[in-house]
Amino acid sequence: MTDKTVSGLTEAAEPPHYHGHRERLRQRFREAGAEALADYELIELVLFRAIPRRDVKPLAKDLLKRFGSFAEVVAAPEARLAEVEGMTAAAIVEVKVVQAAAVRFGRGRIARRPVLSSWSAVLDYCRTAMAFAEREQFRVLYLDKKNALIADEVQGEGTVDHTPVYPREVVKRALELSSTALVLVHNHPTRSIRSRWSTHKHAETLANSGIFGIA
């Protein structure tokens, strides 16, 4: 708090209006939970620590307008976040920490658990990790003989409609991990039929790796 002089007298300056707003928003979150907050308000909460001396509501709304939803803001590439006026390096880090936490949480739900008996958790995890990716991504979930997750690795990333996949490398990695089964995950940002056909061809190639003891 600073002082200001009025008619020769010194009086305490009023705190910025957004200070009270921040505390009210935090209180609503504590008492009513995230469901009681709009997407832009959750984004505000994320930005508070990175931008302590500015009203971040306009910035939160700008982010939402640019990307569409809280999930899409969190999943946006750093370069695109930086295009939004007001997004500092610290603010971008805060946003990406939220994404990393969501992915880590989802991975924890399926780690060392039978994938086939928790398929909804696997799908939720993959959506969290890949749903809003702007480039195609080929991800491999390596399973043990009990269908529990050993590892989740991105095998390749490409353009918006093409991802290089090397079946030999997938098989090699599976052997290194003593994996007996694979789950192949491939997103399609452009919903390209060609990309889906390519995915099926890769899956067929890897299925033929059964001769190596991999299903």
GROMACS elastic network, one bead per residue, 0.5 to 0.9 nm:
[ bonds ]
;  ai    aj funct       b0    kb
    1    12     6  0.71460   500
    1    13     6  0.64648   500
    1    14     6  0.74750   500
    1    15     6  0.64120   500
    2    11     6  0.88277   500
    2    12     6  0.62112   500
    2    13     6  0.54631   500
    2    14     6  0.81579   500
    2    15     6  0.84020   500
    3    10     6  0.64243   500
    3    11     6  0.56331   500
    3    13     6  0.51027   500
    3    14     6  0.87776   500
    4     9     6  0.82280   500
    4    10     6  0.56460   500
    4    11     6  0.56740   500
    4    12     6  0.63385   500
    4    13     6  0.58857   500
    5     8     6  0.58758   500
    5     9     6  0.52939   500
    5    11     6  0.63027   500
    5    12     6  0.87400   500
    6     9     6  0.51993   500
    6    10     6  0.62708   500
    6    11     6  0.72883   500
    7    10     6  0.83771   500
   12    15     6  0.89601   500
   13    16     6  0.89958   500
   14    17     6  0.82793   500
   15    18     6  0.82950   500
   15    19     6  0.68449   500
   15    20     6  0.84908   500
   16    19     6  0.58021   500
   16    20     6  0.80252   500
   16    53     6  0.85863   500
   16    54     6  0.86200   500
   16    55     6  0.87078   500
   17    20     6  0.60978   500
   17    21     6  0.69067   500
   17    55     6  0.83437   500
   18    22     6  0.60726   500
   18    23     6  0.87176   500
   18    53     6  0.88386   500
   18    54     6  0.75818   500
   18    55     6  0.56402   500
   18    56     6  0.84730   500
   18    57     6  0.89725   500
   19    22     6  0.52808   500
   19    23     6  0.66033   500
   19    24     6  0.88114   500
   19    53     6  0.88068   500
   19    55     6  0.84373   500
   20    23     6  0.52797   500
   20    24     6  0.62020   500
   20    25     6  0.86015   500
   21    24     6  0.51060   500
   21    25     6  0.60774   500
   21    26     6  0.85968   500
   22    25     6  0.51212   500
   22    26     6  0.61894   500
   22    27     6  0.85692   500
   22    44     6  0.84947   500
   22    45     6  0.79119   500
   22    48     6  0.77817   500
   22    55     6  0.89979   500
   23    26     6  0.50945   500
   23    27     6  0.61044   500
   23    28     6  0.86381   500
   24    27     6  0.50290   500
   24    28     6  0.62003   500
   24    29     6  0.86460   500
   25    28     6  0.51210   500
   25    29     6  0.62736   500
   25    30     6  0.86934   500
   25    37     6  0.84766   500
   25    41     6  0.75983   500
   25    44     6  0.88328   500
   25    45     6  0.77565   500
   26    29     6  0.50828   500
   26    30     6  0.62228   500
   26    31     6  0.86649   500
   26    45     6  0.74342   500
   27    30     6  0.50448   500
   27    31     6  0.60697   500
   27    32     6  0.82664   500
   28    31     6  0.52003   500
   28    32     6  0.55392   500
   28    33     6  0.69741   500
   28    34     6  0.85168   500
   28    36     6  0.75412   500
   28    37     6  0.78368   500
   29    32     6  0.55005   500
   29    34     6  0.57370   500
   29    35     6  0.85077   500
   29    36     6  0.72888   500
   29    37     6  0.71721   500
   29    42     6  0.87918   500
   30    33     6  0.57755   500
   30    34     6  0.83667   500
   32    35     6  0.73777   500
   32    36     6  0.58280   500
   32    37     6  0.84322   500
   33    36     6  0.58617   500
   33    37     6  0.75231   500
   34    37     6  0.54233   500
   34    38     6  0.82115   500
   34    42     6  0.73954   500
   35    38     6  0.76210   500
   37    40     6  0.80356   500
   37    41     6  0.58390   500
   37    42     6  0.64685   500
   38    41     6  0.52542   500
   38    42     6  0.65699   500
   38    43     6  0.88535   500
   39    42     6  0.52481   500
   39    43     6  0.63653   500
   39    44     6  0.87247   500
   39    60     6  0.86565   500
   39    61     6  0.87849   500
   39    64     6  0.76762   500
   39    69     6  0.66977   500
   39    70     6  0.53494   500
   39    71     6  0.88316   500
   40    44     6  0.62033   500
   40    45     6  0.88001   500
   40    57     6  0.73294   500
   40    59     6  0.89359   500
   40    60     6  0.52803   500
   40    61     6  0.56281   500
   40    62     6  0.89220   500
   40    63     6  0.82029   500
   40    64     6  0.65251   500
   40    69     6  0.84180   500
   40    70     6  0.72225   500
   41    45     6  0.64043   500
   41    46     6  0.87805   500
   41    57     6  0.74704   500
   41    60     6  0.73985   500
   41    61     6  0.86732   500
   42    45     6  0.50989   500
   42    46     6  0.64732   500
   42    47     6  0.88269   500
   42    60     6  0.85711   500
   42    70     6  0.76125   500
   43    46     6  0.50590   500
   43    47     6  0.63046   500
   43    48     6  0.87652   500
   43    56     6  0.88499   500
   43    57     6  0.84470   500
   43    59     6  0.89486   500
   43    60     6  0.56041   500
   43    61     6  0.84398   500
   43    63     6  0.84604   500
   43    64     6  0.84862   500
   43    70     6  0.68955   500
   43    73     6  0.84096   500
   43    74     6  0.87957   500
   43    95     6  0.83071   500
   44    47     6  0.50629   500
   44    48     6  0.61001   500
   44    55     6  0.89748   500
   44    56     6  0.60217   500
   44    57     6  0.60383   500
   44    59     6  0.81588   500
   44    60     6  0.57111   500
   44    61     6  0.88374   500
   45    48     6  0.53729   500
   45    49     6  0.79569   500
   46    49     6  0.70598   500
   46    50     6  0.79620   500
   46    91     6  0.81255   500
   46    94     6  0.64041   500
   46    95     6  0.66066   500
   46    98     6  0.80002   500
   47    50     6  0.53937   500
   47    51     6  0.59964   500
   47    52     6  0.82334   500
   47    56     6  0.69240   500
   47    60     6  0.80236   500
   47    90     6  0.88796   500
   47    91     6  0.59005   500
   47    92     6  0.87297   500
   47    94     6  0.68383   500
   47    95     6  0.76150   500
   48    51     6  0.53930   500
   48    52     6  0.56520   500
   48    53     6  0.86779   500
   48    54     6  0.86883   500
   48    55     6  0.87515   500
   48    56     6  0.72362   500
   48    91     6  0.86590   500
   49    52     6  0.56560   500
   49    90     6  0.87975   500
   49    91     6  0.81347   500
   49    94     6  0.80835   500
   50    88     6  0.79932   500
   50    89     6  0.86738   500
   50    90     6  0.53429   500
   50    92     6  0.85449   500
   50    93     6  0.84132   500
   50    94     6  0.68301   500
   51    54     6  0.62185   500
   51    55     6  0.83066   500
   51    56     6  0.73779   500
   51    88     6  0.81102   500
   51    90     6  0.78653   500
   51    91     6  0.68588   500
   52    55     6  0.83424   500
   52    56     6  0.88225   500
   53    56     6  0.89214   500
   55    58     6  0.72221   500
   55    59     6  0.81379   500
   56    59     6  0.51384   500
   56    60     6  0.60843   500
   56    61     6  0.86663   500
   56    86     6  0.88216   500
   57    60     6  0.50397   500
   57    61     6  0.62473   500
   57    62     6  0.86010   500
   58    61     6  0.51702   500
   58    62     6  0.61446   500
   58    63     6  0.87005   500
   59    63     6  0.62119   500
   59    64     6  0.86204   500
   59    84     6  0.82055   500
   59    85     6  0.77909   500
   59    86     6  0.66502   500
   59    87     6  0.77587   500
   60    63     6  0.51963   500
   60    64     6  0.63031   500
   60    65     6  0.86658   500
   61    64     6  0.50053   500
   61    65     6  0.60526   500
   61    66     6  0.85425   500
   62    65     6  0.50364   500
   62    66     6  0.61301   500
   62    67     6  0.86572   500
   62    84     6  0.75289   500
   62    85     6  0.86352   500
   63    66     6  0.51110   500
   63    67     6  0.60954   500
   63    68     6  0.78579   500
   63    69     6  0.85645   500
   63    70     6  0.87087   500
   63    73     6  0.65291   500
   63    81     6  0.79183   500
   63    84     6  0.70423   500
   64    67     6  0.53535   500
   64    68     6  0.50755   500
   64    69     6  0.56143   500
   64    70     6  0.67866   500
   64    72     6  0.82989   500
   64    73     6  0.67071   500
   65    68     6  0.56345   500
   65    69     6  0.80704   500
   66    69     6  0.88850   500
   66    73     6  0.82976   500
   66    84     6  0.82264   500
   67    70     6  0.81915   500
   67    71     6  0.88822   500
   67    72     6  0.57056   500
   67    73     6  0.56197   500
   67    76     6  0.75721   500
   68    71     6  0.83511   500
   68    72     6  0.62875   500
   68    73     6  0.72905   500
   69    72     6  0.51549   500
   69    73     6  0.62066   500
   69    74     6  0.86796   500
   70    73     6  0.51480   500
   70    74     6  0.62764   500
   70    75     6  0.86430   500
   71    74     6  0.52075   500
   71    75     6  0.61486   500
   71    76     6  0.85693   500
   71    99     6  0.85026   500
   71   128     6  0.84573   500
   71   132     6  0.80372   500
   72    75     6  0.50054   500
   72    76     6  0.58721   500
   72   131     6  0.87179   500
   72   132     6  0.61338   500
   73    76     6  0.52436   500
   73    77     6  0.87806   500
   73    81     6  0.79123   500
   73    95     6  0.78669   500
   74    77     6  0.85286   500
   74    95     6  0.55896   500
   74    96     6  0.62884   500
   74    97     6  0.87241   500
   74    98     6  0.67883   500
   74    99     6  0.56180   500
   75    78     6  0.88757   500
   75    95     6  0.84369   500
   75    96     6  0.74986   500
   75    99     6  0.63280   500
   75   128     6  0.85004   500
   75   129     6  0.83095   500
   75   130     6  0.83970   500
   75   131     6  0.83329   500
   75   132     6  0.60161   500
   75   133     6  0.70410   500
   76    79     6  0.82934   500
   76    80     6  0.65515   500
   76    81     6  0.64993   500
   76    96     6  0.85916   500
   76   132     6  0.72832   500
   76   133     6  0.74840   500
   76   134     6  0.82459   500
   77    80     6  0.54342   500
   77    81     6  0.64020   500
   77    82     6  0.87646   500
   77    96     6  0.87893   500
   77   133     6  0.80901   500
   77   134     6  0.81868   500
   78    81     6  0.50526   500
   78    82     6  0.61532   500
   78    83     6  0.88302   500
   78    92     6  0.66043   500
   78    93     6  0.85437   500
   78    96     6  0.79350   500
   79    82     6  0.51689   500
   79    83     6  0.66865   500
   80    83     6  0.51675   500
   80    84     6  0.72782   500
   81    84     6  0.56685   500
   81    85     6  0.88515   500
   81    87     6  0.67614   500
   81    92     6  0.67579   500
   82    85     6  0.73724   500
   82    86     6  0.82833   500
   82    87     6  0.57245   500
   82    88     6  0.71562   500
   82    89     6  0.76904   500
   82    92     6  0.73220   500
   83    86     6  0.88107   500
   83    87     6  0.76771   500
   84    87     6  0.58425   500
   85    88     6  0.84538   500
   86    91     6  0.88141   500
   87    90     6  0.80345   500
   87    91     6  0.58119   500
   87    92     6  0.65124   500
   88    91     6  0.50657   500
   88    92     6  0.63021   500
   88    93     6  0.87009   500
   89    92     6  0.51755   500
   89    93     6  0.63424   500
   89    94     6  0.88459   500
   90    93     6  0.51158   500
   90    94     6  0.64001   500
   90    95     6  0.88548   500
   91    94     6  0.51199   500
   91    95     6  0.63915   500
   91    96     6  0.87547   500
   92    95     6  0.51504   500
   92    96     6  0.62274   500
   92    97     6  0.85835   500
   93    96     6  0.51386   500
   93    97     6  0.60510   500
   93    98     6  0.87530   500
   94    97     6  0.51350   500
   94    98     6  0.65962   500
   95    98     6  0.53410   500
   95    99     6  0.67066   500
   95   100     6  0.89352   500
   96   100     6  0.61349   500
   96   101     6  0.85192   500
   97   101     6  0.60531   500
   97   102     6  0.85740   500
   98   101     6  0.51119   500
   98   102     6  0.62478   500
   98   103     6  0.87377   500
   99   102     6  0.51430   500
   99   103     6  0.62861   500
   99   104     6  0.85901   500
   99   128     6  0.81937   500
   99   129     6  0.82319   500
  100   103     6  0.51840   500
  100   104     6  0.60379   500
  100   105     6  0.84720   500
  100   129     6  0.87414   500
  101   104     6  0.50631   500
  101   105     6  0.59841   500
  101   106     6  0.85396   500
  102   105     6  0.51148   500
  102   106     6  0.62012   500
  102   107     6  0.86246   500
  102   125     6  0.85749   500
  102   128     6  0.68929   500
  102   129     6  0.81309   500
  103   106     6  0.51189   500
  103   107     6  0.61354   500
  103   108     6  0.85773   500
  103   125     6  0.67377   500
  103   126     6  0.85485   500
  103   128     6  0.60793   500
  103   129     6  0.56755   500
  104   107     6  0.50889   500
  104   108     6  0.61501   500
  104   109     6  0.88119   500
  104   125     6  0.89399   500
  105   108     6  0.51051   500
  105   109     6  0.65409   500
  105   125     6  0.83757   500
  106   109     6  0.52534   500
  106   110     6  0.69953   500
  106   111     6  0.88440   500
  106   121     6  0.73933   500
  106   122     6  0.79726   500
  106   124     6  0.71914   500
  106   126     6  0.82896   500
  106   128     6  0.74695   500
  106   129     6  0.85024   500
  107   110     6  0.55044   500
  107   111     6  0.59129   500
  107   121     6  0.88581   500
  107   122     6  0.82471   500
  107   125     6  0.63518   500
  107   126     6  0.89752   500
  107   152     6  0.84905   500
  108   111     6  0.51703   500
  108   112     6  0.85466   500
  109   112     6  0.87597   500
  109   113     6  0.78654   500
  109   118     6  0.89072   500
  109   121     6  0.67776   500
  109   122     6  0.83122   500
  109   125     6  0.82846   500
  110   113     6  0.53113   500
  110   114     6  0.74867   500
  110   115     6  0.66672   500
  110   118     6  0.72799   500
  110   119     6  0.89131   500
  110   121     6  0.65547   500
  110   122     6  0.65411   500
  110   125     6  0.82299   500
  110   148     6  0.78648   500
  110   149     6  0.68037   500
  111   114     6  0.84323   500
  111   115     6  0.85785   500
  111   148     6  0.70442   500
  111   149     6  0.53385   500
  111   150     6  0.71911   500
  111   151     6  0.81540   500
  112   115     6  0.84151   500
  112   143     6  0.88272   500
  112   144     6  0.89321   500
  112   147     6  0.86052   500
  112   149     6  0.50491   500
  112   150     6  0.66035   500
  113   116     6  0.88969   500
  113   117     6  0.82358   500
  113   118     6  0.77093   500
  113   146     6  0.85729   500
  113   147     6  0.76028   500
  113   149     6  0.63859   500
  114   117     6  0.55302   500
  114   118     6  0.65029   500
  114   119     6  0.87130   500
  114   143     6  0.86286   500
  114   146     6  0.64287   500
  114   149     6  0.70903   500
  115   118     6  0.51556   500
  115   119     6  0.57774   500
  115   121     6  0.82149   500
  115   122     6  0.68420   500
  115   143     6  0.79775   500
  115   146     6  0.87421   500
  115   147     6  0.56339   500
  115   148     6  0.55584   500
  115   149     6  0.66432   500
  116   119     6  0.53547   500
  116   122     6  0.87330   500
  116   147     6  0.66467   500
  116   148     6  0.82920   500
  117   120     6  0.85540   500
  117   147     6  0.88108   500
  118   121     6  0.54130   500
  118   122     6  0.65994   500
  119   123     6  0.62591   500
  119   124     6  0.85811   500
  120   123     6  0.50877   500
  120   124     6  0.61037   500
  120   125     6  0.85114   500
  121   124     6  0.50280   500
  121   125     6  0.60567   500
  121   126     6  0.86038   500
  122   125     6  0.50666   500
  122   126     6  0.61925   500
  122   127     6  0.86062   500
  123   126     6  0.51106   500
  123   127     6  0.61133   500
  123   128     6  0.85484   500
  124   127     6  0.51483   500
  124   128     6  0.61832   500
  124   129     6  0.86579   500
  125   128     6  0.51070   500
  125   129     6  0.61891   500
  125   130     6  0.85322   500
  126   129     6  0.50571   500
  126   130     6  0.57774   500
  126   131     6  0.72020   500
  126   185     6  0.77064   500
  127   130     6  0.52858   500
  127   132     6  0.80549   500
  128   131     6  0.60745   500
  128   132     6  0.82498   500
  129   132     6  0.81527   500
  129   133     6  0.81911   500
  130   133     6  0.53206   500
  130   134     6  0.89483   500
  130   136     6  0.89736   500
  130   137     6  0.76946   500
  130   186     6  0.86996   500
  130   187     6  0.68392   500
  131   134     6  0.88841   500
  131   187     6  0.72896   500
  131   189     6  0.83960   500
  132   135     6  0.89128   500
  132   189     6  0.77641   500
  133   136     6  0.71693   500
  133   137     6  0.78989   500
  133   187     6  0.80206   500
  133   188     6  0.89695   500
  133   189     6  0.70400   500
  134   159     6  0.84298   500
  134   160     6  0.64082   500
  134   188     6  0.89589   500
  134   189     6  0.60371   500
  134   190     6  0.87926   500
  135   157     6  0.68470   500
  135   158     6  0.60138   500
  135   159     6  0.52954   500
  135   161     6  0.73512   500
  135   162     6  0.82905   500
  135   163     6  0.83553   500
  135   187     6  0.83604   500
  135   188     6  0.80834   500
  135   189     6  0.65250   500
  135   190     6  0.89646   500
  136   156     6  0.84440   500
  136   157     6  0.57908   500
  136   158     6  0.54394   500
  136   159     6  0.60404   500
  136   160     6  0.54177   500
  136   161     6  0.62187   500
  136   162     6  0.62910   500
  136   163     6  0.57429   500
  136   186     6  0.71520   500
  136   187     6  0.57241   500
  136   188     6  0.59457   500
  136   189     6  0.64020   500
  136   190     6  0.87434   500
  137   154     6  0.70954   500
  137   155     6  0.78291   500
  137   156     6  0.59318   500
  137   158     6  0.65650   500
  137   159     6  0.88052   500
  137   162     6  0.86452   500
  137   163     6  0.63354   500
  137   164     6  0.89653   500
  137   185     6  0.80722   500
  137   186     6  0.57651   500
  137   187     6  0.59186   500
  137   188     6  0.81094   500
  138   153     6  0.87486   500
  138   154     6  0.59372   500
  138   155     6  0.56157   500
  138   156     6  0.52738   500
  138   157     6  0.63851   500
  138   158     6  0.87312   500
  138   163     6  0.68497   500
  138   164     6  0.82414   500
  138   165     6  0.72853   500
  138   184     6  0.73394   500
  138   185     6  0.58774   500
  138   187     6  0.71160   500
  139   152     6  0.70982   500
  139   153     6  0.57135   500
  139   155     6  0.55355   500
  139   156     6  0.72165   500
  139   157     6  0.89153   500
  139   183     6  0.83678   500
  139   184     6  0.60691   500
  139   186     6  0.62582   500
  139   187     6  0.88052   500
  140   151     6  0.81198   500
  140   152     6  0.58095   500
  140   153     6  0.54621   500
  140   154     6  0.63196   500
  140   155     6  0.65859   500
  140   170     6  0.78807   500
  140   182     6  0.66926   500
  140   183     6  0.58296   500
  140   185     6  0.61248   500
  140   186     6  0.87226   500
  141   149     6  0.67309   500
  141   150     6  0.75615   500
  141   151     6  0.59224   500
  141   153     6  0.66367   500
  141   154     6  0.89170   500
  141   181     6  0.85118   500
  141   182     6  0.56583   500
  141   184     6  0.64189   500
  141   185     6  0.77600   500
  142   147     6  0.86916   500
  142   148     6  0.83370   500
  142   149     6  0.59379   500
  142   150     6  0.54655   500
  142   151     6  0.52312   500
  142   152     6  0.63160   500
  142   153     6  0.82061   500
  142   173     6  0.89098   500
  142   174     6  0.67204   500
  142   177     6  0.78763   500
  142   178     6  0.89543   500
  142   179     6  0.58042   500
  142   180     6  0.77628   500
  142   181     6  0.62895   500
  142   183     6  0.66215   500
  142   184     6  0.88362   500
  143   146     6  0.75354   500
  143   147     6  0.50617   500
  143   148     6  0.52104   500
  143   150     6  0.53072   500
  143   151     6  0.73000   500
  143   174     6  0.87712   500
  143   177     6  0.89763   500
  143   178     6  0.87202   500
  143   179     6  0.54024   500
  143   180     6  0.61669   500
  143   181     6  0.50945   500
  143   182     6  0.58330   500
  143   183     6  0.77194   500
  144   147     6  0.51643   500
  144   148     6  0.54723   500
  144   149     6  0.65921   500
  144   150     6  0.63706   500
  144   177     6  0.86715   500
  144   178     6  0.71916   500
  144   180     6  0.53332   500
  144   181     6  0.64900   500
  144   182     6  0.88110   500
  145   148     6  0.73881   500
  145   179     6  0.73079   500
  145   180     6  0.55636   500
  145   181     6  0.72453   500
  146   149     6  0.88615   500
  146   180     6  0.88517   500
  147   150     6  0.88853   500
  147   180     6  0.81776   500
  147   181     6  0.70938   500
  147   182     6  0.88766   500
  149   152     6  0.75601   500
  150   177     6  0.75705   500
  150   179     6  0.74514   500
  151   177     6  0.82555   500
  154   157     6  0.75604   500
  155   164     6  0.86477   500
  155   165     6  0.70485   500
  155   166     6  0.80760   500
  155   169     6  0.83622   500
  155   170     6  0.74014   500
  156   163     6  0.63196   500
  156   164     6  0.60420   500
  156   165     6  0.62162   500
  156   166     6  0.84299   500
  157   162     6  0.82539   500
  157   163     6  0.54095   500
  157   164     6  0.69452   500
  157   165     6  0.86862   500
  158   161     6  0.74924   500
  158   162     6  0.54937   500
  158   164     6  0.64261   500
  159   162     6  0.52050   500
  159   163     6  0.64285   500
  160   163     6  0.81901   500
  160   188     6  0.77846   500
  160   189     6  0.62480   500
  160   190     6  0.65717   500
  161   188     6  0.70503   500
  161   189     6  0.72262   500
  161   190     6  0.63699   500
  161   191     6  0.83297   500
  161   192     6  0.67295   500
  161   194     6  0.82513   500
  161   195     6  0.62539   500
  162   188     6  0.89319   500
  162   194     6  0.89691   500
  162   195     6  0.65724   500
  162   198     6  0.87250   500
  163   186     6  0.89122   500
  163   195     6  0.85039   500
  165   168     6  0.89867   500
  165   169     6  0.85236   500
  165   170     6  0.85214   500
  165   202     6  0.73790   500
  166   169     6  0.54738   500
  166   170     6  0.66187   500
  166   171     6  0.89495   500
  166   202     6  0.85024   500
  167   170     6  0.50301   500
  167   171     6  0.61858   500
  167   172     6  0.85032   500
  167   202     6  0.71061   500
  167   203     6  0.88143   500
  167   205     6  0.69397   500
  167   206     6  0.60020   500
  167   209     6  0.87543   500
  168   171     6  0.52007   500
  168   172     6  0.60763   500
  168   173     6  0.86098   500
  168   206     6  0.83886   500
  169   173     6  0.60775   500
  169   174     6  0.84990   500
  170   173     6  0.51968   500
  170   174     6  0.61569   500
  170   175     6  0.87277   500
  170   206     6  0.80454   500
  171   174     6  0.50015   500
  171   175     6  0.62731   500
  171   176     6  0.86728   500
  171   206     6  0.74729   500
  171   209     6  0.70841   500
  171   212     6  0.82045   500
  171   214     6  0.78954   500
  172   175     6  0.52452   500
  172   176     6  0.63419   500
  172   177     6  0.88313   500
  173   177     6  0.62806   500
  173   178     6  0.85138   500
  173   179     6  0.84148   500
  174   177     6  0.51675   500
  174   178     6  0.59578   500
  174   180     6  0.74571   500
  174   181     6  0.82300   500
  174   182     6  0.80917   500
  174   214     6  0.77548   500
  175   179     6  0.61614   500
  175   180     6  0.82983   500
  175   212     6  0.83906   500
  175   213     6  0.88606   500
  175   214     6  0.82696   500
  176   179     6  0.76999   500
  177   180     6  0.89257   500
  179   182     6  0.74967   500
  179   214     6  0.71317   500
  180   213     6  0.67286   500
  180   215     6  0.61062   500
  181   213     6  0.88717   500
  181   214     6  0.56329   500
  182   206     6  0.89908   500
  182   214     6  0.77602   500
  182   215     6  0.68345   500
  184   199     6  0.89809   500
  184   203     6  0.74136   500
  186   196     6  0.87042   500
  186   199     6  0.71599   500
  187   191     6  0.85798   500
  188   191     6  0.50145   500
  188   192     6  0.66339   500
  188   195     6  0.69990   500
  188   196     6  0.76247   500
  189   192     6  0.78943   500
  190   193     6  0.89534   500
  190   195     6  0.87213   500
  191   194     6  0.87850   500
  191   195     6  0.76400   500
  191   196     6  0.79616   500
  192   195     6  0.51603   500
  192   196     6  0.65327   500
  192   197     6  0.88252   500
  193   196     6  0.50894   500
  193   197     6  0.62556   500
  193   198     6  0.86365   500
  194   197     6  0.51204   500
  194   198     6  0.62493   500
  194   199     6  0.86987   500
  195   198     6  0.50161   500
  195   199     6  0.62336   500
  195   200     6  0.88137   500
  196   200     6  0.63950   500
  196   201     6  0.87462   500
  197   200     6  0.52195   500
  197   201     6  0.63949   500
  197   202     6  0.88208   500
  198   201     6  0.50714   500
  198   202     6  0.62912   500
  198   203     6  0.86438   500
  199   202     6  0.51520   500
  199   203     6  0.61900   500
  199   204     6  0.86230   500
  200   203     6  0.50069   500
  200   204     6  0.61181   500
  200   205     6  0.86208   500
  201   204     6  0.50537   500
  201   205     6  0.62164   500
  201   206     6  0.86700   500
  202   205     6  0.50815   500
  202   206     6  0.62094   500
  202   207     6  0.84932   500
  203   206     6  0.51526   500
  203   207     6  0.59812   500
  203   208     6  0.86707   500
  204   208     6  0.64239   500
  204   209     6  0.89996   500
  205   208     6  0.53170   500
  205   209     6  0.70208   500
  206   209     6  0.51116   500
  206   210     6  0.78000   500
  206   214     6  0.86295   500
  206   215     6  0.84241   500
  207   210     6  0.59669   500
  207   214     6  0.78549   500
  207   215     6  0.63484   500
  208   211     6  0.66730   500
  208   212     6  0.86834   500
  208   214     6  0.86863   500
  208   215     6  0.83610   500
  209   212     6  0.55071   500
  209   213     6  0.72213   500
  209   214     6  0.59636   500
  209   215     6  0.72079   500
  210   215     6  0.51935   500
  211   214     6  0.70995   500
  211   215     6  0.87777   500
  212   215     6  0.87004   500
